[in-house]
Amino acid sequence: MIELFTDGASRGNPGPGGYGTILRAGAHYKELSQGFRKTTNNRMELLAVIAGLEALKKENQTVLVYSDSKYVVDAVEKGWLRSWLRIDFKGKKNADLWKRFVGIYSKHNVRFKWIRGHAGHPENERCDQLAVAAACSASLLIDRGFEAGLAGGN
């Protein structure tokens, strides 16, 4: 099983933001992060999960995602995502990222576990550090979905 720890950060909402992701499988460990010049916290929380899943080299992996984002965890675990798919994400925020998520999520066996943020969970704390550092970096990318208005307003 692969453990995927994630966090997103935004300095302002919208504002500069970033994500941090840790992939762990046995002795294998990998950290990912990236910053964006204008985005939202929810987009970075979701993008952290997407980046982790996209980094997997093989399909059909069993993945346990640890996230402090109720937005992301509840969307999947409470079935909101299925409803959004039926309406093709019309009127839903972050539709561009949710569509990207569905594409990679469907290639794996993924479960989610919500964890309380800033509560001393070592990997969550590290992901937060990665996300904040990415948001503060000098090499911020353009969140094209957000800046082009494809995000549905958030």
ZADO-1210 file (C-alpha; in nm, 4 decimals, padded with zeros to 6 digits):
<atoms>
<atom x="00.0000" y="00.0000" z="00.0000" code="MET" pos="1"/>
<atom x="00.1098" y="00.3540" z="-00.0781" code="ILE" pos="2"/>
<atom x="00.0518" y="00.6278" z="00.1760" code="GLU" pos="3"/>
<atom x="-00.0069" y="00.9743" z="00.0323" code="LEU" pos="4"/>
<atom x="00.0084" y="01.2705" z="00.2693" code="PHE" pos="5"/>
<atom x="-00.1078" y="01.6072" z="00.1376" code="THR" pos="6"/>
<atom x="-00.1581" y="01.9700" z="00.2282" code="ASP" pos="7"/>
<atom x="-00.2264" y="02.2961" z="00.0505" code="GLY" pos="8"/>
<atom x="-00.1641" y="02.6560" z="00.1478" code="ALA" pos="9"/>
<atom x="-00.2648" y="02.9964" z="00.0223" code="SER" pos="10"/>
<atom x="-00.1407" y="03.3360" z="00.1391" code="ARG" pos="11"/>
<atom x="-00.4681" y="03.5141" z="00.0822" code="GLY" pos="12"/>
<atom x="-00.7644" y="03.3444" z="-00.0723" code="ASN" pos="13"/>
<atom x="-00.7014" y="03.4023" z="-00.3575" code="PRO" pos="14"/>
<atom x="-00.3337" y="03.4723" z="-00.3355" code="GLY" pos="15"/>
<atom x="-00.0004" y="03.2994" z="-00.3804" code="PRO" pos="16"/>
<atom x="-00.0369" y="02.9330" z="-00.2919" code="GLY" pos="17"/>
<atom x="00.1325" y="02.5996" z="-00.2936" code="GLY" pos="18"/>
<atom x="00.0950" y="02.2323" z="-00.2210" code="TYR" pos="19"/>
<atom x="00.3057" y="01.9746" z="-00.0428" code="GLY" pos="20"/>
<atom x="00.2822" y="01.5999" z="-00.0938" code="THR" pos="21"/>
<atom x="00.4617" y="01.3012" z="00.0547" code="ILE" pos="22"/>
<atom x="00.4481" y="00.9569" z="-00.1051" code="LEU" pos="23"/>
<atom x="00.5566" y="00.6663" z="00.1143" code="ARG" pos="24"/>
<atom x="00.5646" y="00.2960" z="00.0312" code="ALA" pos="25"/>
<atom x="00.7811" y="00.0849" z="00.2585" code="GLY" pos="26"/>
<atom x="01.1328" y="00.2270" z="00.2420" code="ALA" pos="27"/>
<atom x="01.0467" y="00.4497" z="-00.0561" code="HIS" pos="28"/>
<atom x="00.9798" y="00.8155" z="00.0252" code="TYR" pos="29"/>
<atom x="00.9269" y="01.1112" z="-00.2064" code="LYS" pos="30"/>
<atom x="00.8333" y="01.4745" z="-00.1439" code="GLU" pos="31"/>
<atom x="00.6638" y="01.6947" z="-00.4051" code="LEU" pos="32"/>
<atom x="00.5718" y="02.0621" z="-00.3930" code="SER" pos="33"/>
<atom x="00.4941" y="02.3515" z="-00.6242" code="GLN" pos="34"/>
<atom x="00.3844" y="02.7115" z="-00.5839" code="GLY" pos="35"/>
<atom x="00.1451" y="02.9266" z="-00.7863" code="PHE" pos="36"/>
<atom x="00.1191" y="03.3039" z="-00.8080" code="ARG" pos="37"/>
<atom x="-00.2604" y="03.3286" z="-00.7658" code="LYS" pos="38"/>
<atom x="-00.4841" y="03.0470" z="-00.6476" code="THR" pos="39"/>
<atom x="-00.6964" y="02.9331" z="-00.3518" code="THR" pos="40"/>
<atom x="-00.6435" y="02.7044" z="-00.0560" code="ASN" pos="41"/>
<atom x="-00.9036" y="02.4528" z="-00.1768" code="ASN" pos="42"/>
<atom x="-00.7357" y="02.4312" z="-00.5169" code="ARG" pos="43"/>
<atom x="-00.3999" y="02.3623" z="-00.3537" code="MET" pos="44"/>
<atom x="-00.5500" y="02.0979" z="-00.1233" code="GLU" pos="45"/>
<atom x="-00.6953" y="01.9192" z="-00.4258" code="LEU" pos="46"/>
<atom x="-00.3859" y="01.9679" z="-00.6414" code="LEU" pos="47"/>
<atom x="-00.1708" y="01.8091" z="-00.3683" code="ALA" pos="48"/>
<atom x="-00.3732" y="01.4873" z="-00.4035" code="VAL" pos="49"/>
<atom x="-00.3658" y="01.5039" z="-00.7834" code="ILE" pos="50"/>
<atom x="00.0122" y="01.5560" z="-00.7919" code="ALA" pos="51"/>
<atom x="00.0674" y="01.2596" z="-00.5624" code="GLY" pos="52"/>
<atom x="-00.1538" y="01.0278" z="-00.7653" code="LEU" pos="53"/>
<atom x="-00.0026" y="01.1462" z="-01.0946" code="GLU" pos="54"/>
<atom x="00.3454" y="01.0673" z="-00.9601" code="ALA" pos="55"/>
<atom x="00.2624" y="00.6971" z="-00.9307" code="LEU" pos="56"/>
<atom x="00.4375" y="00.4996" z="-01.2021" code="LYS" pos="57"/>
<atom x="00.1991" y="00.2017" z="-01.2124" code="LYS" pos="58"/>
<atom x="-00.1793" y="00.1854" z="-01.2325" code="GLU" pos="59"/>
<atom x="-00.4088" y="-00.0087" z="-00.9976" code="ASN" pos="60"/>
<atom x="-00.2171" y="00.0919" z="-00.6854" code="GLN" pos="61"/>
<atom x="-00.3802" y="00.0800" z="-00.3428" code="THR" pos="62"/>
<atom x="-00.3427" y="00.4300" z="-00.2002" code="VAL" pos="63"/>
<atom x="-00.4413" y="00.5722" z="00.1358" code="LEU" pos="64"/>
<atom x="-00.4612" y="00.9518" z="00.1176" code="VAL" pos="65"/>
<atom x="-00.4210" y="01.1464" z="00.4409" code="TYR" pos="66"/>
<atom x="-00.5604" y="01.4986" z="00.4111" code="SER" pos="67"/>
<atom x="-00.6681" y="01.7724" z="00.6496" code="ASP" pos="68"/>
<atom x="-00.9045" y="01.9088" z="00.3838" code="SER" pos="69"/>
<atom x="-01.2692" y="01.8372" z="00.4598" code="LYS" pos="70"/>
<atom x="-01.3442" y="01.9812" z="00.1151" code="TYR" pos="71"/>
<atom x="-01.1447" y="01.7105" z="-00.0633" code="VAL" pos="72"/>
<atom x="-01.2126" y="01.4190" z="00.1725" code="VAL" pos="73"/>
<atom x="-01.5863" y="01.4824" z="00.2014" code="ASP" pos="74"/>
<atom x="-01.6269" y="01.5353" z="-00.1732" code="ALA" pos="75"/>
<atom x="-01.5082" y="01.1797" z="-00.2307" code="VAL" pos="76"/>
<atom x="-01.6156" y="00.9980" z="00.0855" code="GLU" pos="77"/>
<atom x="-01.9637" y="01.1534" z="00.1109" code="LYS" pos="78"/>
<atom x="-02.0400" y="01.1015" z="-00.2571" code="GLY" pos="79"/>
<atom x="-02.0534" y="01.4650" z="-00.3632" code="TRP" pos="80"/>
<atom x="-01.8121" y="01.3870" z="-00.6463" code="LEU" pos="81"/>
<atom x="-02.0512" y="01.1312" z="-00.7985" code="ARG" pos="82"/>
<atom x="-02.3259" y="01.3938" z="-00.8030" code="SER" pos="83"/>
<atom x="-02.0930" y="01.6500" z="-00.9576" code="TRP" pos="84"/>
<atom x="-01.9952" y="01.4005" z="-01.2280" code="LEU" pos="85"/>
<atom x="-02.3609" y="01.3469" z="-01.3203" code="ARG" pos="86"/>
<atom x="-02.4021" y="01.7185" z="-01.3867" code="ILE" pos="87"/>
<atom x="-02.0561" y="01.7465" z="-01.5503" code="ASP" pos="88"/>
<atom x="-01.9480" y="01.9823" z="-01.2700" code="PHE" pos="89"/>
<atom x="-02.1814" y="02.2596" z="-01.3908" code="LYS" pos="90"/>
<atom x="-02.1752" y="02.5425" z="-01.1385" code="GLY" pos="91"/>
<atom x="-01.9155" y="02.3665" z="-00.9212" code="LYS" pos="92"/>
<atom x="-01.5966" y="02.5330" z="-00.8093" code="LYS" pos="93"/>
<atom x="-01.2624" y="02.3948" z="-00.9243" code="ASN" pos="94"/>
<atom x="-01.4233" y="02.1925" z="-01.2022" code="ALA" pos="95"/>
<atom x="-01.0966" y="02.1864" z="-01.3984" code="ASP" pos="96"/>
<atom x="-00.9109" y="02.0199" z="-01.1115" code="LEU" pos="97"/>
<atom x="-01.1954" y="01.7849" z="-01.0194" code="TRP" pos="98"/>
<atom x="-01.2022" y="01.6574" z="-01.3786" code="LYS" pos="99"/>
<atom x="-00.8266" y="01.6056" z="-01.3654" code="ARG" pos="100"/>
<atom x="-00.8671" y="01.4303" z="-01.0291" code="PHE" pos="101"/>
<atom x="-01.1306" y="01.1908" z="-01.1632" code="VAL" pos="102"/>
<atom x="-00.9011" y="01.0934" z="-01.4496" code="GLY" pos="103"/>
<atom x="-00.6187" y="00.9823" z="-01.2189" code="ILE" pos="104"/>
<atom x="-00.8343" y="00.8661" z="-00.9249" code="TYR" pos="105"/>
<atom x="-01.0109" y="00.6137" z="-01.1471" code="SER" pos="106"/>
<atom x="-00.6780" y="00.4429" z="-01.2242" code="LYS" pos="107"/>
<atom x="-00.6151" y="00.3417" z="-00.8626" code="HIS" pos="108"/>
<atom x="-00.7837" y="00.1977" z="-00.5547" code="ASN" pos="109"/>
<atom x="-00.7917" y="00.5113" z="-00.3395" code="VAL" pos="110"/>
<atom x="-00.9242" y="00.5619" z="00.0120" code="ARG" pos="111"/>
<atom x="-00.9194" y="00.8825" z="00.2127" code="PHE" pos="112"/>
<atom x="-00.8524" y="00.9479" z="00.5782" code="LYS" pos="113"/>
<atom x="-00.9177" y="01.2915" z="00.7211" code="TRP" pos="114"/>
<atom x="-00.6670" y="01.4112" z="00.9788" code="ILE" pos="115"/>
<atom x="-00.6793" y="01.7283" z="01.1858" code="ARG" pos="116"/>
<atom x="-00.4404" y="01.9904" z="01.0492" code="GLY" pos="117"/>
<atom x="-00.1764" y="02.1543" z="01.2675" code="HIS" pos="118"/>
<atom x="-00.2238" y="01.8861" z="01.5319" code="ALA" pos="119"/>
<atom x="00.1283" y="01.7467" z="01.5373" code="GLY" pos="120"/>
<atom x="00.0898" y="01.4735" z="01.2714" code="HIS" pos="121"/>
<atom x="00.4523" y="01.4558" z="01.1430" code="PRO" pos="122"/>
<atom x="00.3778" y="01.4022" z="00.7738" code="GLU" pos="123"/>
<atom x="00.0954" y="01.6571" z="00.7713" code="ASN" pos="124"/>
<atom x="00.3240" y="01.9103" z="00.9375" code="GLU" pos="125"/>
<atom x="00.5928" y="01.8401" z="00.6769" code="ARG" pos="126"/>
<atom x="00.3416" y="01.8771" z="00.3930" code="CYS" pos="127"/>
<atom x="00.2349" y="02.2102" z="00.5422" code="ASP" pos="128"/>
<atom x="00.5998" y="02.3236" z="00.5477" code="GLN" pos="129"/>
<atom x="00.6408" y="02.2178" z="00.1841" code="LEU" pos="130"/>
<atom x="00.3192" y="02.3948" z="00.0792" code="ALA" pos="131"/>
<atom x="00.4028" y="02.7202" z="00.2592" code="VAL" pos="132"/>
<atom x="00.7598" y="02.7203" z="00.1252" code="ALA" pos="133"/>
<atom x="00.6274" y="02.6609" z="-00.2270" code="ALA" pos="134"/>
<atom x="00.3785" y="02.9480" z="-00.1898" code="ALA" pos="135"/>
<atom x="00.6619" y="03.1768" z="-00.0779" code="CYS" pos="136"/>
<atom x="00.9119" y="03.0706" z="-00.3445" code="SER" pos="137"/>
<atom x="01.0394" y="03.2972" z="-00.6188" code="ALA" pos="138"/>
<atom x="00.9439" y="03.0530" z="-00.8949" code="SER" pos="139"/>
<atom x="00.5643" y="03.0574" z="-00.8839" code="LEU" pos="140"/>
<atom x="00.3741" y="02.9034" z="-01.1720" code="LEU" pos="141"/>
<atom x="00.0486" y="03.0313" z="-01.3183" code="ILE" pos="142"/>
<atom x="-00.2595" y="02.8393" z="-01.2021" code="ASP" pos="143"/>
<atom x="-00.4065" y="02.8563" z="-01.5512" code="ARG" pos="144"/>
<atom x="-00.7403" y="02.7077" z="-01.4476" code="GLY" pos="145"/>
<atom x="-00.7886" y="02.9714" z="-01.1807" code="PHE" pos="146"/>
<atom x="-00.6535" y="03.2713" z="-01.3692" code="GLU" pos="147"/>
<atom x="-00.8434" y="03.1817" z="-01.6872" code="ALA" pos="148"/>
<atom x="-01.1675" y="03.1536" z="-01.4913" code="GLY" pos="149"/>
<atom x="-01.2026" y="02.7790" z="-01.5554" code="LEU" pos="150"/>
<atom x="-01.2155" y="02.7084" z="-01.1831" code="ALA" pos="151"/>
<atom x="-01.5768" y="02.8171" z="-01.1514" code="GLY" pos="152"/>
<atom x="-01.4980" y="03.1048" z="-00.9188" code="GLY" pos="153"/>
<atom x="-01.2764" y="02.9323" z="-00.6640" code="ASN" pos="154"/>
</atoms>
